């Protein structure tokens, strides 16, 4: 199997470190001068989208185009923009204390669809052929119903077709589909919080890759929480068993994705989306 880099960008990685671009500290002063709520809302939305556009261009430049320059075509999995899933969850709660699982899944999966379309557009703008894909289009077949589903298997033929054509698949993480026996129809499903990690591992396994890379706002795995311990030491590598046995297991990857990686024997790199020169930590799952 040829080398196919499989990379996943988390919510903070897709958003960037600043929500509203440069000079965020002056934004409040600008808003105080406005007299209408709609004007404030439009300004915030415009600033946020402009910042996202600039940041997505930087992600493409730092992590994806260099692979294309090497003759490699990566598979990119994305999470929703930071906070997007929380906002959609809040919307569902505002409507119903017990929303339909089907409709709840469809609402929450929309966050990833915005994010992967935006990244695919950015790649196309930079001259790199790309195609945004839903979990269903990427062949992520699940089990367990519409919410908190598990991976059953991956039908990767369409992803492989795009790769052979030199087109970067940009896959919406956190989602797939299953066959509903009650209706005899296929229905969408979501994988649970952190499920984009599981999507990336599943695609790497289906494509016969030894590893995949998770880009986030941390530069690797530490022996203890660096936010609470000044002497925390970043690890160059750690086994999945050692990671799970740590008293304060770092929340750098969904536990379900880690278990699936062990089952499929796919190693996981944890790297920073903000410091491309740092190697990160290798989680050994083989």
VORO-643291 format. One record per residue (C-alpha): residue in three letters; chain; x, y, z. Coordinates in nm, 3 decimals. Example, Ala and Ser with C-alpha at 12.3 -4.5 7.8 and 13.67 -1.06 7.14 Angstrom:
BEGIN
+---------+--------+---------+---------+---------+
| residuo | cadena |      xx |      yy |      zz |
+---------+--------+---------+---------+---------+
|     ALA |      A |   1.230 |  -0.450 |   0.780 |
|     SER |      A |   1.367 |  -0.106 |   0.714 |
+---------+--------+---------+---------+---------+
//
This chain:
BEGIN
+---------+--------+---------+---------+---------+
| residuo | cadena |      xx |      yy |      zz |
+---------+--------+---------+---------+---------+
|     UNK |      A |   0.000 |   0.000 |   0.000 |
|     UNK |      A |   0.148 |   0.341 |  -0.095 |
|     UNK |      A |   0.208 |   0.603 |   0.172 |
|     UNK |      A |  -0.111 |   0.800 |   0.234 |
|     UNK |      A |  -0.080 |   1.058 |   0.512 |
|     UNK |      A |  -0.399 |   1.059 |   0.719 |
|     UNK |      A |  -0.431 |   1.373 |   0.928 |
|     UNK |      A |  -0.700 |   1.509 |   1.154 |
|     UNK |      A |  -0.746 |   1.870 |   1.260 |
|     UNK |      A |  -0.939 |   1.929 |   1.582 |
|     UNK |      A |  -1.181 |   2.211 |   1.658 |
|     UNK |      A |  -0.924 |   2.454 |   1.798 |
|     UNK |      A |  -0.689 |   2.366 |   1.512 |
|     UNK |      A |  -0.959 |   2.460 |   1.262 |
|     UNK |      A |  -1.048 |   2.780 |   1.446 |
|     UNK |      A |  -0.702 |   2.918 |   1.520 |
|     UNK |      A |  -0.580 |   3.075 |   1.841 |
|     UNK |      A |  -0.767 |   3.400 |   1.786 |
|     UNK |      A |  -1.138 |   3.403 |   1.706 |
|     UNK |      A |  -1.151 |   3.749 |   1.557 |
|     UNK |      A |  -0.809 |   3.797 |   1.405 |
|     UNK |      A |  -0.544 |   4.057 |   1.486 |
|     UNK |      A |  -0.615 |   4.342 |   1.727 |
|     UNK |      A |  -0.874 |   4.142 |   1.920 |
|     UNK |      A |  -0.806 |   4.366 |   2.221 |
|     UNK |      A |  -0.949 |   4.664 |   2.029 |
|     UNK |      A |  -1.261 |   4.479 |   1.918 |
|     UNK |      A |  -1.459 |   4.571 |   2.232 |
|     UNK |      A |  -1.382 |   4.939 |   2.177 |
|     UNK |      A |  -1.517 |   4.915 |   1.822 |
|     UNK |      A |  -1.832 |   4.737 |   1.938 |
|     UNK |      A |  -1.902 |   4.997 |   2.208 |
|     UNK |      A |  -1.934 |   5.260 |   1.936 |
|     UNK |      A |  -2.209 |   5.067 |   1.760 |
|     UNK |      A |  -2.572 |   5.145 |   1.835 |
|     UNK |      A |  -2.757 |   4.847 |   1.689 |
|     UNK |      A |  -2.739 |   4.482 |   1.799 |
|     UNK |      A |  -2.753 |   4.364 |   1.437 |
|     UNK |      A |  -2.452 |   4.578 |   1.354 |
|     UNK |      A |  -2.257 |   4.420 |   1.641 |
|     UNK |      A |  -2.360 |   4.072 |   1.530 |
|     UNK |      A |  -2.258 |   4.137 |   1.167 |
|     UNK |      A |  -1.924 |   4.280 |   1.274 |
|     UNK |      A |  -1.844 |   3.981 |   1.495 |
|     UNK |      A |  -1.944 |   3.737 |   1.221 |
|     UNK |      A |  -1.737 |   3.918 |   0.958 |
|     UNK |      A |  -1.431 |   3.938 |   1.182 |
|     UNK |      A |  -1.463 |   3.572 |   1.282 |
|     UNK |      A |  -1.497 |   3.451 |   0.923 |
|     UNK |      A |  -1.207 |   3.664 |   0.804 |
|     UNK |      A |  -0.990 |   3.521 |   1.083 |
|     UNK |      A |  -1.095 |   3.167 |   0.994 |
|     UNK |      A |  -1.013 |   3.224 |   0.628 |
|     UNK |      A |  -0.664 |   3.347 |   0.708 |
|     UNK |      A |  -0.603 |   3.061 |   0.949 |
|     UNK |      A |  -0.724 |   2.791 |   0.708 |
|     UNK |      A |  -0.485 |   2.929 |   0.447 |
|     UNK |      A |  -0.202 |   2.896 |   0.698 |
|     UNK |      A |  -0.299 |   2.536 |   0.782 |
|     UNK |      A |  -0.297 |   2.447 |   0.415 |
|     UNK |      A |   0.039 |   2.616 |   0.363 |
|     UNK |      A |   0.205 |   2.459 |   0.667 |
|     UNK |      A |   0.072 |   2.103 |   0.661 |
|     UNK |      A |  -0.098 |   1.999 |   0.338 |
|     UNK |      A |   0.079 |   2.168 |   0.046 |
|     UNK |      A |   0.423 |   2.044 |   0.161 |
|     UNK |      A |   0.293 |   1.687 |   0.129 |
|     UNK |      A |   0.161 |   1.755 |  -0.220 |
|     UNK |      A |   0.502 |   1.898 |  -0.310 |
|     UNK |      A |   0.649 |   1.560 |  -0.207 |
|     UNK |      A |   0.410 |   1.380 |  -0.441 |
|     UNK |      A |   0.184 |   1.260 |  -0.159 |
|     UNK |      A |  -0.193 |   1.296 |  -0.148 |
|     UNK |      A |  -0.322 |   1.309 |   0.210 |
|     UNK |      A |  -0.661 |   1.228 |   0.355 |
|     UNK |      A |  -0.773 |   1.511 |   0.582 |
|     UNK |      A |  -1.031 |   1.463 |   0.858 |
|     UNK |      A |  -1.174 |   1.769 |   1.030 |
|     UNK |      A |  -1.372 |   1.849 |   1.343 |
|     UNK |      A |  -1.624 |   2.132 |   1.360 |
|     UNK |      A |  -1.488 |   2.478 |   1.430 |
|     UNK |      A |  -1.421 |   2.527 |   1.800 |
|     UNK |      A |  -1.743 |   2.566 |   2.005 |
|     UNK |      A |  -1.964 |   2.485 |   1.705 |
|     UNK |      A |  -2.078 |   2.148 |   1.842 |
|     UNK |      A |  -2.151 |   2.303 |   2.182 |
|     UNK |      A |  -2.365 |   2.571 |   2.021 |
|     UNK |      A |  -2.561 |   2.314 |   1.821 |
|     UNK |      A |  -2.607 |   2.105 |   2.135 |
|     UNK |      A |  -2.740 |   2.413 |   2.317 |
|     UNK |      A |  -2.982 |   2.477 |   2.030 |
|     UNK |      A |  -3.117 |   2.123 |   2.056 |
|     UNK |      A |  -3.160 |   2.162 |   2.433 |
|     UNK |      A |  -3.345 |   2.490 |   2.383 |
|     UNK |      A |  -3.592 |   2.314 |   2.156 |
|     UNK |      A |  -3.647 |   1.989 |   2.340 |
|     UNK |      A |  -3.537 |   1.811 |   2.656 |
|     UNK |      A |  -3.552 |   1.485 |   2.462 |
|     UNK |      A |  -3.491 |   1.554 |   2.093 |
|     UNK |      A |  -3.533 |   1.282 |   1.836 |
|     UNK |      A |  -3.198 |   1.095 |   1.814 |
|     UNK |      A |  -3.217 |   1.107 |   1.435 |
|     UNK |      A |  -3.269 |   1.483 |   1.420 |
|     UNK |      A |  -3.019 |   1.546 |   1.700 |
|     UNK |      A |  -2.753 |   1.356 |   1.504 |
|     UNK |      A |  -2.830 |   1.551 |   1.188 |
|     UNK |      A |  -2.812 |   1.882 |   1.372 |
|     UNK |      A |  -2.477 |   1.813 |   1.537 |
|     UNK |      A |  -2.311 |   1.672 |   1.225 |
|     UNK |      A |  -2.372 |   2.001 |   1.043 |
|     UNK |      A |  -2.078 |   2.159 |   1.227 |
|     UNK |      A |  -1.826 |   1.929 |   1.058 |
|     UNK |      A |  -1.988 |   1.986 |   0.719 |
|     UNK |      A |  -1.923 |   2.361 |   0.741 |
|     UNK |      A |  -1.564 |   2.301 |   0.844 |
|     UNK |      A |  -1.469 |   2.047 |   0.579 |
|     UNK |      A |  -1.631 |   2.247 |   0.299 |
|     UNK |      A |  -1.438 |   2.555 |   0.408 |
|     UNK |      A |  -1.107 |   2.367 |   0.413 |
|     UNK |      A |  -1.175 |   2.207 |   0.073 |
|     UNK |      A |  -1.250 |   2.552 |  -0.070 |
|     UNK |      A |  -0.923 |   2.681 |   0.076 |
|     UNK |      A |  -0.728 |   2.397 |  -0.087 |
|     UNK |      A |  -0.895 |   2.463 |  -0.422 |
|     UNK |      A |  -0.814 |   2.833 |  -0.390 |
|     UNK |      A |  -0.447 |   2.739 |  -0.343 |
|     UNK |      A |  -0.450 |   2.528 |  -0.658 |
|     UNK |      A |  -0.481 |   2.193 |  -0.482 |
|     UNK |      A |  -0.769 |   1.972 |  -0.604 |
|     UNK |      A |  -0.989 |   1.875 |  -0.306 |
|     UNK |      A |  -1.329 |   1.724 |  -0.237 |
|     UNK |      A |  -1.530 |   1.763 |   0.083 |
|     UNK |      A |  -1.698 |   1.441 |   0.192 |
|     UNK |      A |  -1.962 |   1.348 |   0.444 |
|     UNK |      A |  -1.898 |   1.047 |   0.664 |
|     UNK |      A |  -2.133 |   0.849 |   0.443 |
|     UNK |      A |  -1.951 |   0.949 |   0.125 |
|     UNK |      A |  -1.625 |   0.845 |   0.290 |
|     UNK |      A |  -1.776 |   0.503 |   0.362 |
|     UNK |      A |  -1.787 |   0.520 |   0.743 |
|     UNK |      A |  -2.036 |   0.245 |   0.832 |
|     UNK |      A |  -2.142 |   0.247 |   1.195 |
|     UNK |      A |  -2.332 |   0.038 |   1.448 |
|     UNK |      A |  -2.538 |   0.129 |   1.753 |
|     UNK |      A |  -2.793 |   0.375 |   1.616 |
|     UNK |      A |  -2.783 |   0.747 |   1.534 |
|     UNK |      A |  -2.607 |   0.878 |   1.848 |
|     UNK |      A |  -2.280 |   0.764 |   2.012 |
|     UNK |      A |  -2.233 |   0.507 |   1.738 |
|     UNK |      A |  -1.932 |   0.281 |   1.692 |
|     UNK |      A |  -1.738 |   0.197 |   1.377 |
|     UNK |      A |  -1.849 |  -0.125 |   1.207 |
|     UNK |      A |  -1.631 |  -0.103 |   0.896 |
|     UNK |      A |  -1.513 |   0.139 |   0.629 |
|     UNK |      A |  -1.598 |   0.119 |   0.259 |
|     UNK |      A |  -1.302 |   0.317 |   0.128 |
|     UNK |      A |  -1.344 |   0.275 |  -0.248 |
|     UNK |      A |  -1.455 |   0.634 |  -0.316 |
|     UNK |      A |  -1.172 |   0.777 |  -0.103 |
|     UNK |      A |  -0.923 |   0.563 |  -0.297 |
|     UNK |      A |  -1.065 |   0.683 |  -0.629 |
|     UNK |      A |  -1.008 |   1.044 |  -0.527 |
|     UNK |      A |  -0.655 |   0.971 |  -0.408 |
|     UNK |      A |  -0.567 |   0.799 |  -0.736 |
|     UNK |      A |  -0.693 |   1.109 |  -0.920 |
|     UNK |      A |  -0.472 |   1.334 |  -0.704 |
|     UNK |      A |  -0.769 |   1.487 |  -0.523 |
|     UNK |      A |  -0.742 |   1.547 |  -0.148 |
|     UNK |      A |  -1.043 |   1.399 |   0.035 |
|     UNK |      A |  -1.150 |   1.632 |   0.317 |
|     UNK |      A |  -1.368 |   1.415 |   0.536 |
|     UNK |      A |  -1.616 |   1.541 |   0.794 |
|     UNK |      A |  -1.523 |   1.361 |   1.114 |
|     UNK |      A |  -1.756 |   1.246 |   1.392 |
|     UNK |      A |  -2.014 |   1.096 |   1.154 |
|     UNK |      A |  -2.110 |   0.796 |   0.947 |
|     UNK |      A |  -2.418 |   0.601 |   0.853 |
|     UNK |      A |  -2.598 |   0.276 |   0.932 |
|     UNK |      A |  -2.883 |   0.071 |   0.787 |
|     UNK |      A |  -3.199 |   0.111 |   0.991 |
|     UNK |      A |  -3.378 |  -0.224 |   0.989 |
|     UNK |      A |  -3.705 |  -0.064 |   1.103 |
|     UNK |      A |  -3.732 |   0.165 |   0.801 |
|     UNK |      A |  -3.511 |  -0.034 |   0.561 |
|     UNK |      A |  -3.325 |   0.289 |   0.488 |
|     UNK |      A |  -2.975 |   0.418 |   0.550 |
|     UNK |      A |  -2.956 |   0.683 |   0.823 |
|     UNK |      A |  -2.677 |   0.912 |   0.941 |
|     UNK |      A |  -2.506 |   0.869 |   1.276 |
|     UNK |      A |  -2.263 |   1.054 |   1.500 |
|     UNK |      A |  -1.974 |   0.893 |   1.687 |
|     UNK |      A |  -1.973 |   1.085 |   2.014 |
|     UNK |      A |  -1.752 |   1.368 |   2.139 |
|     UNK |      A |  -1.399 |   1.338 |   2.004 |
|     UNK |      A |  -1.532 |   1.113 |   1.729 |
|     UNK |      A |  -1.322 |   1.280 |   1.458 |
|     UNK |      A |  -1.024 |   1.100 |   1.612 |
|     UNK |      A |  -1.205 |   0.772 |   1.555 |
|     UNK |      A |  -1.281 |   0.869 |   1.194 |
|     UNK |      A |  -0.912 |   0.932 |   1.126 |
|     UNK |      A |  -0.800 |   0.604 |   1.283 |
|     UNK |      A |  -1.066 |   0.409 |   1.091 |
|     UNK |      A |  -0.965 |   0.563 |   0.758 |
|     UNK |      A |  -0.595 |   0.501 |   0.824 |
|     UNK |      A |  -0.671 |   0.136 |   0.901 |
|     UNK |      A |  -0.893 |   0.096 |   0.593 |
|     UNK |      A |  -0.620 |   0.245 |   0.374 |
|     UNK |      A |  -0.355 |   0.014 |   0.516 |
|     UNK |      A |  -0.153 |   0.286 |   0.688 |
|     UNK |      A |   0.069 |   0.228 |   0.990 |
|     UNK |      A |  -0.016 |   0.560 |   1.153 |
|     UNK |      A |  -0.225 |   0.876 |   1.144 |
|     UNK |      A |  -0.165 |   1.223 |   1.286 |
|     UNK |      A |  -0.390 |   1.425 |   1.516 |
|     UNK |      A |  -0.326 |   1.800 |   1.509 |
|     UNK |      A |  -0.453 |   1.993 |   1.809 |
|     UNK |      A |  -0.365 |   2.285 |   2.039 |
|     UNK |      A |  -0.109 |   2.073 |   2.229 |
|     UNK |      A |   0.235 |   1.975 |   2.103 |
|     UNK |      A |   0.229 |   1.620 |   2.236 |
|     UNK |      A |   0.168 |   1.401 |   2.539 |
|     UNK |      A |   0.326 |   1.494 |   2.873 |
|     UNK |      A |   0.407 |   1.276 |   3.173 |
|     UNK |      A |   0.171 |   1.496 |   3.380 |
|     UNK |      A |  -0.055 |   1.794 |   3.321 |
|     UNK |      A |   0.171 |   2.084 |   3.205 |
|     UNK |      A |  -0.099 |   2.331 |   3.308 |
|     UNK |      A |  -0.061 |   2.221 |   3.672 |
|     UNK |      A |   0.299 |   2.101 |   3.691 |
|     UNK |      A |   0.591 |   2.322 |   3.591 |
|     UNK |      A |   0.822 |   2.022 |   3.564 |
|     UNK |      A |   0.600 |   1.836 |   3.317 |
|     UNK |      A |   0.802 |   1.659 |   3.050 |
|     UNK |      A |   0.686 |   1.598 |   2.695 |
|     UNK |      A |   0.721 |   1.237 |   2.584 |
|     UNK |      A |   0.864 |   1.149 |   2.243 |
|     UNK |      A |   0.666 |   0.824 |   2.247 |
|     UNK |      A |   0.437 |   0.624 |   2.473 |
|     UNK |      A |   0.239 |   0.303 |   2.433 |
|     UNK |      A |  -0.140 |   0.310 |   2.436 |
|     UNK |      A |  -0.135 |   0.088 |   2.744 |
|     UNK |      A |   0.095 |   0.329 |   2.930 |
|     UNK |      A |  -0.120 |   0.624 |   2.831 |
|     UNK |      A |  -0.440 |   0.463 |   2.955 |
|     UNK |      A |  -0.272 |   0.359 |   3.280 |
|     UNK |      A |  -0.162 |   0.713 |   3.366 |
|     UNK |      A |  -0.339 |   0.842 |   3.678 |
|     UNK |      A |  -0.437 |   1.162 |   3.500 |
|     UNK |      A |  -0.477 |   1.028 |   3.146 |
|     UNK |      A |  -0.428 |   1.326 |   2.911 |
|     UNK |      A |  -0.740 |   1.425 |   2.720 |
|     UNK |      A |  -0.552 |   1.445 |   2.391 |
|     UNK |      A |  -0.747 |   1.172 |   2.214 |
|     UNK |      A |  -1.083 |   1.002 |   2.248 |
|     UNK |      A |  -1.050 |   0.676 |   2.443 |
|     UNK |      A |  -1.268 |   0.497 |   2.190 |
|     UNK |      A |  -1.032 |   0.603 |   1.911 |
|     UNK |      A |  -0.735 |   0.478 |   2.114 |
|     UNK |      A |  -0.901 |   0.139 |   2.169 |
|     UNK |      A |  -0.988 |   0.114 |   1.799 |
|     UNK |      A |  -0.629 |   0.205 |   1.708 |
|     UNK |      A |  -0.505 |  -0.079 |   1.928 |
|     UNK |      A |  -0.749 |  -0.318 |   1.766 |
|     UNK |      A |  -0.648 |  -0.208 |   1.415 |
|     UNK |      A |  -0.278 |  -0.167 |   1.503 |
|     UNK |      A |  -0.259 |   0.196 |   1.388 |
|     UNK |      A |  -0.009 |   0.423 |   1.563 |
|     UNK |      A |  -0.110 |   0.781 |   1.643 |
|     UNK |      A |   0.100 |   1.095 |   1.628 |
|     UNK |      A |  -0.014 |   1.387 |   1.844 |
|     UNK |      A |   0.117 |   1.718 |   1.707 |
|     UNK |      A |   0.055 |   2.090 |   1.741 |
|     UNK |      A |  -0.130 |   2.271 |   1.463 |
|     UNK |      A |   0.034 |   2.594 |   1.577 |
|     UNK |      A |   0.398 |   2.482 |   1.579 |
|     UNK |      A |   0.460 |   2.288 |   1.256 |
|     UNK |      A |   0.830 |   2.233 |   1.331 |
|     UNK |      A |   0.763 |   2.036 |   1.649 |
|     UNK |      A |   0.754 |   1.659 |   1.602 |
|     UNK |      A |   0.503 |   1.574 |   1.874 |
|     UNK |      A |   0.447 |   1.242 |   2.049 |
|     UNK |      A |   0.402 |   0.897 |   1.899 |
|     UNK |      A |   0.138 |   0.676 |   2.067 |
|     UNK |      A |   0.235 |   0.320 |   1.987 |
|     UNK |      A |  -0.071 |   0.103 |   1.928 |
|     UNK |      A |   0.088 |  -0.185 |   1.731 |
+---------+--------+---------+---------+---------+
//
